[in-house]
Amino acid sequence: MDDKEREQALLTALTTEHFVLQTSRSATVTESVGRATIFLSLLSAALIGLGFVSGNDALIPPYLGAVLPTLVITGLLTFLRLVQNMVENEVDLERMQRIRAYYHERFAGGHDFFLDAVSGGGAARATWAAVGNRPGRAQLLLTTALLVGAVNALLAGLGVTLLTGLAGLSTGPAIGVGAAVALLAFAAQFGHVERSSTAQV
């Protein structure tokens, strides 16, 4: 195989790989949307159920005792999988940018095709630029994972508020403890997303 044939074979392989990576990205986005939708639908159903039992004070504690742990566990598992999907998406996008950088260097000539893939700042900055963002921690707040993480934090805070209220703490301090737990839970989830992200911020 001469150099021309080898380059043509490589170009064919890279084109195929680019298509496979784009398909993989689409699959991770679709799964993320599906999982978040299932979790939020479960949350919505739980709130509707709470509306049905709210007329009977005796039913509210056992209902919340059954539903809140279920929501927290489901939310945590959903959050962890969404973080995995986010990382898979970042890895796929970074690999696509490397392929696009090769296209630019070998075939673009004097044109600016695929120029964003070779912009300064390394692969991570090019990956962020591909989706129109600048690297920064604030961008992580916009992920589906942290959307679910925020709901998880609120549920954890609500659960702690109810438990401390049942333990005899007055309403004000119970709400304060619950709010602190919610903030800590969100901070922990944010830290997990930040550590897991392959695009350095």
Order of alpha helices (4+ residues) and beta strands (2+ residues): alpha-alpha-alpha-alpha-alpha-alpha
